[in-house]
Amino acid sequence: MSHEDSKTMNDPFGEVELELTVDGKAVPLNAFSKSSITRVVAALVSSYRGAERYRDQVPRKLEIRLS
């Protein structure tokens, strides 16, 4: 797959609005990074009872705050 092909792939996980901040500083993320982070978090969440639907469904909103 060429670089151009990877740009045209429709990945709903890569289109998720995602903001990552570390110690108050924004970390820039491209579509691949957003997709990877979203998929990992969704996989972790989907293992919990009551959240099984997120195994195959993109979450509409997910918030995690570590302090």
Sequence and secondary structure as in RCSB ss.txt:
>XXXX:A:sequence
MSHEDSKTMNDPFGEVELELTVDGKAVPLNAFSKSSITRVVAALVSSYRGAERYRDQVPRKLEIRLS
>XXXX:A:secstr
  HHHHHH   GGGGS   EEETTEEE   HHHHHHHHHHHHHHHHTSTT GGGGTS  S       
